[in-house]
Amino acid sequence: MGLDWQPLGKPKPGHEAEFDKLYEEIFHFDNKDESLWEQLWAVAISPYETPGAPRVGVDAVADRWAAEEYSKRAWKRLFVSRRAKFFNFCEDMLGEELSGEAWVHHRPAELTDYGTRLRDHAAAFAEGQGVAAVLGQRLLPESITDWEDPAVKAHIVDSAARWCLFWGGRGHGMYPDF
């Protein structure tokens, strides 16, 4: 089964109590009523708005860029989700607690805490394995192709940590999508 992390919206000013009530209903009481999600998003600031980057379908400059860029190649889905499925390659490194926490929702402070623990774990692992150079890198060197390589595992966990810290630090929580 796949696992993606989706950043949650954050409450619009003045709607914090309503947002929190809906959050509790959806996540803590596991209410499957789809209308609750609609209500939640109605009082939320979308994670797409947070980075402040031009958005396709909203900003003309982004529309022009997308039309030019994607006419050159096959269309790819644009998304802000995190492929947490990659944690499957790191379960032996992460341990049960950190690995299992990837499957639960987090409020912003919880996501920041989780990101900090992932970052610290990745750093300690990378130092111990002599692969600290991959920490903080967007991409792995092309020469690293073995999924069992400690550099791959350190990079995956460090990248996930940075994702958590980015969204949690901007007031967004996370929900697992599987």
Secondary structure, 3 states (H helix, E strand, C coil): CCCEEEECCEECCCCHHHHHHHHHHHHHCCCCCHHHHHHHHHCEECCCCCCCCCCCCCCHHHHHHHHHHHCCCCCCCCCCCEEHHHHHHHHHHHHHHHHHHCCCCECHHHHHHHHHHHHHHHHHHHHHHCCHHHCCCCCCCCCCCCCCCHHHHHHHHHHHHHHHHHHHHCCCCEEEEC
